[in-house]
Amino acid sequence: QVQLVESEGGLVQPGGSLRLSCTASQRIGSAYVMGWYRQAPGKQRELVATITSRGNTNYADSVKGRFTISRDDAKNTVALQMNSLKPEDTAVYFCNAHHIVLSLEYWGQGTQVTVSS
């Protein structure tokens, strides 16, 4: 069982930046693809970005060029740097760990990000 704890989100003005981080309770390593998802009110949860232990990344089209995902396996952390934030980025953001072989999913508790003036 992997527990994921996200940092606090917050209120950011449009055009601003925010960095989210997530710490895993155990070694994540090459067995896990780490990711960030988000869910806006009344909408389904959607993928934001994922990263493998080799550093291969995948981004939703809506965040490409604005968000950057990174991970530090030595510290069991994954981060999401969000720049040029837009009101439509407002959502609860969830950290995710996907075990490649066992097809297990672990989720953080979610953290609210609000982009508003």
Summary of the structure (lengths in Angstrom):
residues: 117
radius of gyration: 13.4
end to end distance: 39.6
largest distance: 43.9
contacts: 352
relative contact order: 0.32
helix: 5%
strand: 50%
